[in-house]
Amino acid sequence: MAAVEVCPLEELPPGEMKVVPVSPLVSVGVYNVGGDLCALEDRCSHDDGPLCEGDFDAEEGTVVCPRHGATFDVRTGKALTPPAYQPVATFPVAVVNGIVTVTV
C-alpha cells in the first residue's frame, strides 16, 4: 500500500470532496464529512460506473451513483439502496504536515 497526496487540508473543508487518480485504472473519492475525512473507490459496485461523480450529501455522509441512483455511505462504503447491494472499498485517510493523504 502507498500513501497518495490529495491536497492541503484547507482545500478540503467540511462538505467538500475531491477525486484523486491513484493509477491509470483506479480513482478514489476523498470526502470531508463534518471534519471527518473518508475515502472510497470511485467505482459503483452495481455497474462499475464513476461513483464519485454523483451527488454528495455532506450532512448524511452519502453519495448517489449518477448512473442508476444507488446510494453509498462514504464512511463505510456500504451500499444503502438498490440497485447496488455490495459495498465499495474504503481507504485510510490521514493529514501529514497539513497535507491530506490516502493510503491505497
N, C-alpha and C positions, 0 to 999 in steps of 0.2 A: 504494500500500500504506500501511496505517496501523497504528501500534502501539496495541494494546489492553491496558489494565491487567488483570492476572489477580488478583493478591493479593500481600500481603507475603510474602517468601521463607520466613519462619518458619511460614507457614500451609501450605506445600507441602513437607514433609520427604520424605526418601527413602522410596519405597514408596507415596506418595500421588499422587492425581490430582485434577484439577478440570475440570469442563466449563464453558466460558465462551461465552455467546452473543455473536456479533460482528455479527449483523444479524438481521432477523426470520426469515430462512431458513437461516442458517449458524451452527453452533456448532463450537467447537474443544475438543478434549480436551488438557489440558496435564499431562504426566506427569513425575515425578521418578524416574528410574531410577538409583539409587545416586549421586545428586548431579548427574546429567546431566539437564538439563531438555529435554523434547521436546514437540512439539505436532503433532497431526494432526486432520484434518477428522473431525467426528462424523457420518460417513456411510459405511456399508459399501458397497464397490464392487460387491457382489453384488446387493443389492436396495434400496439407499438407506436402510436401517434405521439406527437410532441406535447406531452402533458403540461409542461410549464408555460406554454403559450396561453393557457386557459386563465380564467378569472380567478384571482386570489382574494379570498375573504380573510383579511387580517384579524378581524375580531373572532371569527370561528376557527381560524387556522386551517382553512381548507383551500384546495384548488380544484377547479372543474375542468375536465378534459374538453378542449374545444371541438373535438370530433363528434362524440356521442353523449357527452354530458355526465360521465361518471365523476363522482366526487371522491377526493382522497384527503386524508388528514396529513398535512405537511410535516407534522412532528413524528408520526409513526409510520407513514407510508400506507396505512390501512385503507383499503377500498371501502367507502362508506355507502355508495349507491351503485346499482346496476347501470350499465351492463358489465362493469368490472367487478370481479369477485376476489381476485388475487391482489395482494399488496405489491407496492413497488419498493425498490431498495432505498434505504436511507443511509446517510453517511455522517460521521462525526464532523462537527464544525468547532473551530477554536479561533480565538483572537490572539495573535502573536505580534507583539510590538505594534499594536494598533492596526494590524492587517488581518482581515478575515481570511481564514484558510479552511479548506475542506479536504478531508483525507479519503481518498478513493482507491 
